[in-house]
């Protein structure tokens, strides 16, 4: 790895960092659409990401060095590994250590050569299975389970698979290789009488399967294991899987040292180790595989994501019967799709009910809370101790530790007890929730990310939103709308057409709109500004309102108990209005290490001068507020003692 890093760091392409130049490169992976992102106030353009080999830079420096490419253009869609293109790209430093640079490509992309016949054939097979699989989540699941193609899966469905612990089903790994190799080896008995010929044909089929699904850490590990096992079977020297796993680890890391730091490869190895070492001890057998894999992988999962789903064991048990038929029949459908699309569709129709079953399991189990250990290091150590006690037979000690963890979890849950206001931690954006009880709430803005707002509302137990206020059109306030709407009932929506003087009474809250006044302003200064009053508190929230509009509100609001600070605490504030508000509590919704410098130091100083207690989501996490006769208590999700929570 040191040698690779030295080569990457000394590449000529490093001298072009920060500048735009012409680069000739060869694709190493398929272009994949990047998850939609929000940059500041706006949605980023649709872009594609892929790995490639930079061959010529600035028409004079020849090389062969790996790079990551982000192309904000549809012209790269449909390109295949092996093709060469010429791009005008800005060269920037990449956080991805396996590449020398990150190339940001605009619209200009010139294709030098067509893909090879082999690459086109594989592409036809992949595309044929996509088409034959049809629409919906079930149709998107089949290509993922058969060949690891997740291009049809929505972000919502990916989140459900991740939360339910079923993501591994759409990451081609040892299970797929075992199923495919067993099927091919069984089929070869009708063609070849000699065992060695059957094994050779199986090896060729697996090599083609690797090319079809595209190499990944788990695929490479599984391929190395399969090669060892086939060789052992051919030589009649035994098929001990544990040495095969050891060989697979060594072979993959020697070929690509960066796999040693790849979480996917590590999880793949741990899951296999769990099946070999721990599964034989588990009764009943039907639970052995999912429990063993989850137990061995859980320390790393917790360290990486901070949570683990107890329902994932049940989800895997329920989904297990569907895996083999989907994989085998789907594999046959993929092979015949370029020849007879109708035949492929008929085969897919046979396994579609199994796919519906898996998607239903994912949707159902994703609704349950996940066990969250907020600090990766502590979570990793805790899970490691618990697993060590289980593996070494210290069942009573493991049970006692588990009870202690669950008790501590209950004490440290967020939000604990009653709450009236919650400010979600949704990154650089706004999302405020007012509790109407009985799983109902008023929501002001929904942040930039559907997953994050859905997670927050799920954590708060919100199923119905009688009033949704979208203060203005910027993406960091409205981008998460789909997440707020997910399995929830939305009543009224205030957006854009609200004017000063509008009032409403919803539950215990009286809402007054103070702005906009109807004149044409910029989006920020057209934000809906409201006060929300109850017998226990007064709240003022005004989206991204800036001084031009804020100064028009001086003398109209008065003192409030809680101020959701405008525009993420930017320096664009009217300090006279801030002094008039004189809040007890100021909440700043802001993303960690954002590039805008929010919140501004002068705003924090001004708030402190008014006597306000300042909470900010980048440091405190989500905030829950309880008020009794204008006396305020708060809970923070990111306290140093808060290692565990349910959400």
N, C-alpha and C positions, 0 to 999 in steps of 0.2 A: 504493500500500500504506500509505503514511503517513496518507493521508486516511481510509482504512478503519480503521486502527488507532486513530486519534483518535476516530472515531465510536464504535467499540466501547468504548474506554476511558471515554468520557463518557456512556455510556448510563445511564439511570435504574436499570437492573437492577443496576448496580454497587453501589448503596447498600444492596442487600439481601444482600450477601455474608455468609455465616455464619448467615443466618436462613432460616426456612421460610415460604413464602408461596404464594398461589394464582397460577398462571400459565396464561394461555390461549395456545396455540401452534398453529402449522400445520406439519405434517410436510413436510420437504424430501426425505427419503430413507426407504427401507424400514427398519423395525426389524430389526436383525441380532443374533443371539445372541452374547453376549460369551464369549470363551474362558474356561473355568472357571479361577478364581483361588483362591488360598489367602490368607486374611487371618489372620495369627497362627497359631492352632492349628486353625482350622476352615476348611471350604470356604465360599466366598462363595455366596450364593443365586444361582440362575439369573437372569441379567439380560439386557436388550436395550439396544442403543445405536442412536441415530439423530440426525440433524441436523434442526433445526426453526427456525421463525421465531417468536420471542416477540412476541405481539401485544398482550397486556394483562397487566400485573403488579399484583397486589394490588387488582384491580378498579378501579384509578383511573389508572394510567399507561399510555397508549397508545404503542405503538412498533412498529417492525418491525426486529428485530435478530436475527442468527443466534445460536443456542445449541446446545450439545451436550447430549443427554438420556441419562441412564443410568436405566433403569427396572427395578427388581427385581420385576417382575410379568409374568405371562403375558397380562395384559389388553391390552397393546400389540401382541402378536403378531397379525399379519394386518392391521394398519393400513396404509394406503397413502399415498404422497405426495399432498398436497393436502388431506387430512383435518385437521379442527381438533379439538383435545382440550383439556380443562381438567385440570390436575394440581396436587396439593399437592407442592411440591418444595423441597428445601434448595438454596440458591444458593451455589455455591462457585467459587473462582477456577479457571479452566481453563488448562492448559499449551498448549492448542491455540489458536494465535494468531488463527485465522480466526473464532472465536466469542467472544461477549461474556462468557459464563459457562458453567459446567457445572451442570446441574440434576439432582439426585439425587432420583428419584421413588420413593415407596413403593407402596402398593397402590391408592391412590385415583386412578383415571383415569376421566374422564367424556368420552365421545365426543359432539361437538356435531353433526357432519354426516356423512352417508355419502359415500363416495368417488364421484367422477364416473364416468359410464359408460365414458369413455375409460380411466380408471385401472383400473376393474374388468375391462375387456376385456384390457388388458395383463397384469393379475394372473392372469386365467384362462389366458392363453397361457403365462405363466411356470409356473404351477402344473400345467398340462396336460403340459408337457415334463418337469417333475419326476416326475410320476406315470408317464408313459410310459417314462421312462429306467430304472425299476426300481431294485433295491438294489445294494449292493456299491460298491466304488471305481469300477468302470467306469460304473455307473449314476449316480454322483455326478459323474463327469468330464464327461459329455455336456452337461448344462445349463451347466456352467462354460465349456466350449469354445464353445458356441453363443451363449449370452446373458450370460456372465459371472456366472452364478448359482452360488455356491459353498456355498450353505446346507446341502447334503446331505453335504459333504465332512467327514470326520473330521479331527481335529487330526493324527493319525498320517499320514494320506494327504497333508495339506497340507505336513507336514514333508518327506515323501518327494519331493513335487513341487518344493519349494524347494531341497532338497539336491541334486537331480538337474539343476537348472537349467531345469525345465519349467514353472515357475509362470506364465510369460508366456502359456502356452496357455489358461489360464483367466482371463486379464485381457483383455477385448475391446479390440482395438486396430486398428492399420492393417491387419494381416493379415486380420482378420475383415471389415473394410470392403471390402478388395480382393476377397475371395472373394465376399461377398454382392453387391457392386455389379456384379462381372463376371457373376454368375449372373443377376441381375435384368436387366441390360442385354442379355444373350443372350436371355432369355425375352421381352423387349419387342419383338424383331424379328418375332415371330409375331403381335403385336397392332397395332403401329404401323409404318408404312412410313417416316415421316420421322424422321430422326435426332434432331432437337430434341425431338420428343415422347417418344422413348425415353429421352433424357437427363432430361427433366422427370419422367417416371414413376420413373426410377431415383433421382432426388433426393428425391422424395416417399417412396419406399420406404426410403431411408437415414435420412430424418428420423424415420419411424416406428420404424426399427431403433434409433436413438438413444434414443427414449423407452422402447423395450422393454428394452434392456440397462441403462438408467439411465446418465446422464452421469457420466463419470470423467475424470481427466486424460488418459489415453491415448485415450479415446473422443472427447473434445473436440478433441484434436490431430488424430486421424485424420479426424474429421468436417470440420474446417477444410480439411485437405489435399484431401479428396474434393470439397469444394465448389469449390475452386480448379481442380482438374483437370477436373471436369465443365464448369465455365464455359469453361475453355480449349478443351476439346474441342468445345463448342457453337459457339464463335467461330472455330474453326480457327486459333487463334493459337499452337498448340504446347502440349506437355504436359511442360515441364521440371519435374521433381519437386523440385529443390533450392530454387528460388524459392517453390514451393508450401509446402515445409517452413518456410521463413522467414516466409511469410505466416501459416501456422498458429501458429507460436510467438507472433508479435505479436498475432494476433487473440485467442488464448486468454488471454494475459497481460493484455491490455487489458480483457477482459471480467471476468477474475478474477485480480487481481494476486497472490493467494496461490499460484497455480499456479507462479509463479516460484521458489518454495521447496519445491515438492512433489517428493519423490524419484521418485514414479511418473511424473510428467510429464517429468522430466529423463531418466529411463531410456528412456521412449518416444521422445523426441526423439533421444537418442544412438543407439538401436537403428536408427532410420530413417536417420540420418546415416551410420551404418556400412554399411547396405545400399546407399546412394547413392554413397558415396565410396570404400569399401574393397572391397566385394564383387566389383566387376568385375576386380580384380587377382588374385583367388584362384582357383586351379585345384586339383582339379576343381570344376566348377560346383556339384555337389551339396553340397559343403562350404562354399560361399561365404556363404550366408545366415547359418547359425548361427555361423560363425567371425567374420564381420564384425560381427554384432550383439554377440557376446560380447566381442570386442576393444574396441569403442567403449564398451561399458557397464561393463567390468571395473573401471576406476578408481573409479567411483561405487559399484559394488557392494561393493568392498573397503572403501571409506571408510565405508559404511553398516553392513555386516554383519561385516566383518573376514575374510571368506573368499570363495573362488571355487572352483568344482568343475571340474577338468580334464575330468571325464567328461561335463560338460554339452554339449560339442560333439558327442560321439558320441550322447548321448541325443537331442539335437535332430535330428541326421541320421537316426537310426532312426525317430523319431516323425513326421518331416516328411510322409511319404506318407499318414499317417492324418488329417492336419489338414483337408484340403479335403473329403473325403467326409463326415467328421463334421460339419463346419460347414454344408455345403449341405443334406445330407439331414436333419440335425438342425433346421435352420432351417425346412424344409418341414414337418417333424413338429410343430414348435412352433406353426406357423400353423394347422394343421388339427386340433390337439389339442382345442380347444373344440368343434369340429364333429363330429369322428369320433375318439374316443379309441382305438378299435381300429386305425384306419388309422395313427394316430401310433405306436402300439406296434409295428405291422408295420414301419414305416420305421425305428424305433429298432433293431429286431432286425437290420436289414441292416447297421447301423454298429456294433453292439455288439462284434463281433470286433475292429474297429479300436480301440475304447475299451479293450478288454482288452489289446491290444498296447501302448498307451501306458502303462497302469497297470503292466504288467509291466516296461516299460523304466524307469519311475520307481522301482519297488521294487528292481530290480537295480542301477541306477547309484547309488542312494542308499546302498548298502552300501560303496561305495568311499570312501577318504579324500578330504577336501576340502583345498585349499591355503589355509592360514589365515595372514593377516597381522594380528597382534593389535593393532597400533596403526593406527588409521584414517588418520592423516595420513601416516605413513611408507609405509603400504601404497598410498595414493592416489598419492603422488609416485613410488614405485617403478614402479607399473603404468603411470603416465603416461609415464615415461621409456622404458619398454620398448615401449609402443605407438607413441610418436613415432619410435623407431628403426625399428620395423617398417614404419610408413607411409611414412617418408622413405627407405626402401631401405637402411638401414644394417643389413643382415641379420647380418653377422659380429659387430658390436657387440651387437646384440640377443641373439644366441645366447650370447655370452660373459657378458652380464648374467644371462641365464636360468640358465646353468650355475652362476654364482656364487650366485644365489638358492637354487637347489636344494641346493647344497653347504652353504650356511648353514642351510637348513631341516633337513637331516639332522643337523648338529651340534647344533641347538637343539631337536630333537624332544622331545616330552614324552609319556610318561616315557621317558627314555633309559636303556638297559641294564636290568639286573635290578631288581626292586622286590618288596617283600613286603606293604606296606600303602599304600593310596591313599585319600585323602579327597577326594571329588568336590566341585567347585565348583557347587553346585546352588541357590545363593541362600540364603534364610532357611530352613534345614532341615538335616537330617543324612543322610549317605550315606557309609559307610565300606566299603572293599573289601579283603579279605585274599587274596592270591594263592596259589592252589593249583597254579599252572602248568598247561600244556596247555590254556589257555583256560578254566580253571575257577577259581572263587573263592567265598569266603564273603562275603556281603553283609549289612551291618548297617544297616537303614533305607534308604529309597529317595527321600527328599526330597519336595518338593511338586509337582514338574513331571515328567510322563512323558518329555517331550522331553529335558530336561537329564540325567536319569539314564541314559536310553538312549544319549545322546551320550557320556557319561562311560564307560559300560561298553563301548561300541563303541571308544572311544579306547584303552581298556585291553585290548581284544581278548577280552573275556569272552563265552563262548557257553554255559556251563553253570554253574549255581549250586546245588551240592549242599546248602547250608544258607542259608536266608534268615531273618534275625532282624529282626522288626518290633517295636521296643522297646515301643511303645504306640500308641494309636489316633489321635493327633493328625495332622491333615492334612499338616503340614510334615515328617512322618516316613513317612507311608504313601501320600500323594497320587500319587507317581510309580510306583506298583506296575505299572501297565500298561506303562510304558516298560521296567521291569526284565524283564518277562515277554516282551517283544517278540522273537520268533525265538530265545528262549533256553529251556533246559530247567531247571526248578526242581525240586529234590529236596524235602527237608524244609523246613517253614516253622514257626518258633517265633513264636508270637504270643499274648499274653494269658494262656495257660494254663501258662506255665513257672513253676517254683518253685525257691526256694533249694535248692541241693544237687544239681541236675541237672548231669550232666557228659556230655561227648562227645569223641571223638577223631576228627578229620577231617584226613587227611593228616598233616602235621607238627604240627598245632595241637591242643593240649588245651584244651577250653573248659569253664569252670566258671561256673554261674549262681549269683549271690549274692543276687539279689532279683528278684521280690517274694517275700514270706513267706507269702502266702495271705490276709492280712487285707485288708479293703476300704479302698482309698486313692483319692485323686484320680488321674486318668490320668497326670499327671507322676510321682507317687510310686508308680505301679504299673509304671514302666518296667523292662524286663528289663536287669539289670546283670550284666555278664560280665567275667571275666578270660580272656584268650587267651594261652597260653604256648607258646613254642617254644624251641629251644636258643639262639636268637639274641636274643629279646626277650620282654618281658611287656607286654601291652596291657590297659588297663582302659577299658571303655566302658559308659555307664549311661544312655543316652537323655537324658531331661529330669529325672532324679532331683533332688530338692530337699532342703533340710536335714532335714525330718522323717524321710526315709528314709536320707539320707546318714549321719546320726549313728548309725544302727543298724549301719552297716557299719564304723565305726571299730574298728580292731584285728583286722579279718578279711581285709583285702586285702594290706597290707604295701606295700613299695616296688615301683614299676613303672618300666619304661623309657619308656613312652608312655601319655599320658592323653588320651583324646578327651573334652574338657572338657564336663561336663554342662550341659544347657539353654543351649547356645550362649554360655556364659560369662556368664550373667545373675548378678545380685548375690545370688541365692538359692543360696548355697553353704555347706557346713559346712567351715570353714577348718582344723579339726583333721584331717578326712579328707584335705584337700588336702596338708597338711603330711606326713601319713603316707605318701601316695603318692610325694611328692618325685620327680616324673618328670624325665627328661632332656629330653623333648620334650612340649609341650602343644599339641594341635591344637584350634582353635576353628572350628567350622563355622557361619558366620554370613553373612547377607546384607548387601551394601553399603548404607549409609545407612538401615538398618532403623529403624523407629519405636519399637523397644523399648529402645534404648540399649544393646544388646548389642555387644560384651562390656563388662561394667561395669569402670570404672577400678580399683576396689579389688580385683577378681579378678585383673586383669593384674598389679597390684603384688604381690599375694600369690604368684602364680606365679613372678614374677621373683625373689622372696625365696628361693624353694626352689631356685633355680638353673636353672629350666626355660627352654628356648628356646621361645618362643611363636610359632606360625604360625597365621594366621587367613585363611580363604578370601576374605574381602572385600578383603584387601590382597595376599595371596600367590597367590590363585587355588587351583587344585587342587594337592594336596601328595602326593608319592610318597616313600616311606621305604624305605631299604635298611639292614638291620642285620646285623652280623657279630659274634657273641659279645658282644652288648650294646653294641657301638659303632655309633652311628647316623649315617647320612648322609641328607640330604634333597634333593629337587628341588622347585622351585616353578614353577608355570606362568606366573606374572606377574613374572618378573625383567625388569629394564629392558633387558637384552640380548636378551630373548626376543621377537623381532619376528615369527618365523615358527614354525609347527608343523603337523604332520599330525594329524588326529583322525578 
